[in-house]
Amino acid sequence: MNLRGTETTIPNAPRELLLGSSVVSQNFQIFLGTLLSTILLLQLALLASVYKYRNTSTLKLHQPYALIVYVGIAAFATACCILFIPFNDTSCMIRDCLVILPITLMGNILVARSWRLR
């Protein structure tokens, strides 16, 4: 234990010891990566279709540029979710920032759109 009350890391410890029971099998990593990639491709297809049809009357009523930004940010957050698979320490440190910030921005866009409707 160090002064802050958290456990210290052992520099040469095996991965199973450091991660405990949260070691993920390689098959699950491949499955999750494939699932996230499929969702990301669907979101990018949605982004392309919203951009393509942004001048139609239906999308003009629903603020197409806000939708484009919203779907783009959602695709970025989905792409960053791959960092939740434990690859190394760096991915664990930056994943919260790269996932939480886009989700917060998506919430801000929804609030701004609701404010405009009021």
Helices and strands as residue ranges (DSSP letters): H 15-19, G 20-22, H 26-52, H 57-61, H 64-80, G 81-84, H 89-117
